């Protein structure tokens, strides 16, 4: 019976150990800030500044209770949810329609138009902030939630169209021809056959869009003026005074704001992995 050489055996063990060490290291990079933030919500501001990485001397739940019992957190949560859902719905509808055209319908200049569209990946929202602000002001969208939703949809379309086009292109052409023989037109094929087949890709687009919208700080800071329209990221400023900052309450607030995204990501983890893995749709 063939036995693996001892040198190769130890090399494989060393390689496995190195992989686990790297994975543990990067896991700690993610988990340590989350744990410090969560524990910081149970401390006073003074204790947090003196011993930020230790367990609380006395576990104080008043920071969390005061946030949950007030109206501020729930109003911010509602605004962020509305912005997140509006952005996700808009991107899924528009990106899927555009990806269908670029992947299944042949017309002159299609690839040139698609390449021009993908140039949007090179322009983050911070680069176009001045013309964007002028456009929103002329359209009367300053200090409205639509002033956040519409730009997020516009700047999110290039990447999501690129993702969905790849999946739409993997659906066999014979399937579309068979559907046409049965009397199913382009719209029917798109709604009844194509979208169900690429459901993992659509789920990945939805999840990534929601998380990005939930964590967006710069655009709401630019657009919103009224406290009643603030989103979760802007709510942190409510705990910062002119002369002092309640860091313990900020930690509690951030911990509560992270819970919805963590739960949502854990529930949709399989869809994200399946949607971003090549070959999810096989011919």
N, C-alpha and C positions, 0 to 999 in steps of 0.2 A: 504494500500500500504506500502510495507516494506521500511523503511528509514535507511540509513546507520548510525551507531552510530557516535556521534560527535567526539569522540576520534579517531576513524579510519579515519574520514574525515580530521581532522587536521594533522594526521600522513601522509596521502597521500599528502597533500599540502606541508608539510615540506620536504617530500622525493623528490617531483618534484622541489621545490626551490633549494634543495641541488644539484640535478642533473644539473640544469641550471647553478648554481654557478661554479661547477666543469668544465662544458663544456666551459663557458666563460673564466675561468682561463687558461685552456690549449689553447684556441683559442688565447688569448692575448700573451701567450708564443711564439706562432708561428708568429703572426701578428706584434708584436712590433718590432722585429729585422728587418723584411721586410720594415716596414714603416720608421724606422730610417735610414736604408740603402738608400731607395729611396730619402728621404728628404736630406740626407747627400750629395747626388750628386748635389744639387742645392746650396751648400755652398762653402766657401773657406776652405782650410785646417785649417787655424787658427780658424775660426768660428766653425768648426766641433769639434775641440779639446776642445774649451771653452764651447760650448753649444750643445752637441751631440743630446739631446732629444727635442730641441725646433724647432719651425718653422724657416726657413731661414729669416734673416733680409731683405735681398734682393735676390729675386729668380734669380739665375744665370744659364742659360741654356748652357753656353759655355762648361761646362764639358761634357755634353751629346753630344753636336754638334761636339766637337773636336774628340770624339771617333767615332761617326758615319761617319764623313767626312774623316777619315783616313783609310788606308788600313789594319791596324793591326787587328782591331776587325773583319772585314769580313774574313780575312785569318784564324784567330782563329776559327771563326764560321764554316767555310768550313771544317777545319780539324776535329773539334769536331763532325760535322755532319757525315763525312765519317766514323770515328771510331764508332760512335753510330749505324749507319745503318749496318755496317759490322758486329758488335758484335750481334745486334738483329737478323739479318738474319741467321748468323751461329748458334746461340743458338736455334732459333725456328726450324730450319731444323734438327739439330743433336738431340736436346732434344726430339722432337716429335717422331723421328724414334726410339730412344732408349726406350722411354716410351711405344711405341707400342709393342716392343719386350718384355719388362718386364711385360706388362699387359695382352697381348693377346696370346702370344706364350709360350707354356709350354715346358721346356727342363730341363734336369738334372742340378742342381746347380744354377737355376735361382735366387732363393731367396738369396743364399749365394753371388752370384755375385752382386745382387742389394744392399745387405747390405754393401759389400765392396765398391761399388760405392758411397754410401751415406756417407762413412767416409770422403769424400772430404769436407763435411760441417764443419768438425772439423779443417780444415787447411786453414785459411785465407791467402791471398796473401802475407801479410807481413811476415808470418812465413817461407815461401818458397822463399823469395826474393833472397837469395844468389845463390842457385842452378838454380833458374829461370833466373837470370842474366847471369850465365855461359852458360846455354843452349841457350839463345837468342844470345849471342855473338858468340858461335860456329856455330849457324845457319845463322849468318849474318843479324839478324833482329834488331840489335841495331840501333837507329836513323832512324827507319822506322815506319809508322803507323801500319803495320802488326805486329810489335813487341808489340803493345798494344792490337790489336784486338784479336789475337790468345790466349794470356793468359787470357783475359777477357772471352772469350768463354769457355776455359777449366775450369776456376774457377767458372763460372756461371752454368755449366751443372748440377752438383749434385742437387742443389735446384730446378731447373726448371724441371728436369726429375721427381723428387719427386712430384711436383705439377701436372704435366701432367699425370703421371701414375695413380693418384687417379681419375682423370676425365675419363681417358680411361677405367678404370676398371668398371665405373658405366654404360657404354654402355651395354645393354643386349646382352648376348651371342646369343639369338635367332635371333637378327638382323643380326649378322654375318653369322649365318647358313642360313638364308633366302637369303642373298646376295650370298652365295656360291652356293645355289641351282639355282639361276638365272645366274650362270656362272661368278660371280665376284670373282676374286682371292684375296689374302691377300693384295697385293699392291693396287688393285682397291678399296677394302673396306677401306683401310687406307686413300686414297686420296679423294675418292668420297663421303664417308659416315661418317667416323669417324672424320676427321678434321672439316668438317662443323658443326657437332654436338657439338664439344668442342670449338667452336669459341670464347666464352667468356674467357675460360682459356688461349687460345693462345693470345688473346688481353692483358690479364693481364701479361703474361710472356713478351710480347713485350714492354709494357709500363714500367714495373719495370726494365727491362734490359736497356732500353734507358735512363731512369733517372739515374740509377747507373753508366752507362758509361759516361754520360754527366758530372757527378760530380766527376769522378775519377781524383785524383790529384797525388797520390803516384806513380802509375805505369808509367804515362807519364813523371814524373820527373825523374824516373830511366832510362827510355829507350831513351828519346829524348835529343839530343844535339843541333840540329839546330833550330834557332828561327823560321824558315819558317814552321816547322812541329809542333810547339806548339799548344796545345789545349786551350780551354777557361780557365780552372782552372790555367794553367801555365801562361796565359797572364797577370795575376795580377802582376807577377814579373817584367813586363816591366815598371811599374810605380814606381818601387822602385829603387832609386839611391843609391850611396855610402854614401852620407851624409844626404839625406833627402828623404822623402816619400810623394807623393802627395795623401793624404788620400781622398780628395774630389773626385778626378778622379777615385780612386779605388772604392769608393762607387757608382759612376755613372756606372763604368764598370760592377760591380757585379749586379746592377739593370738591366742593359741591358742583361746580360748573363742569368738572371733568367726568363726573359720574355718568351723565347721559351718553357722552361720546364713547366712553369705555364699554358700557353695556351694549351700545349699538354696534360697536366694532366686534365685540366678542360674538354677538348673535349672527353677524354677517361675515365672519372670518372665512368660512368656506367659500362663499360667493366671491369674495375678493380674490382669493387664491385661484379659484377656477376661472374667474374673469380675466385675470392677468396672465394666465398660463397659455402659451401658444398650443394650438391644436385642440382647444376645447370643443370646437366644432369639426367633426371629421366628415370627409366625403365618403 
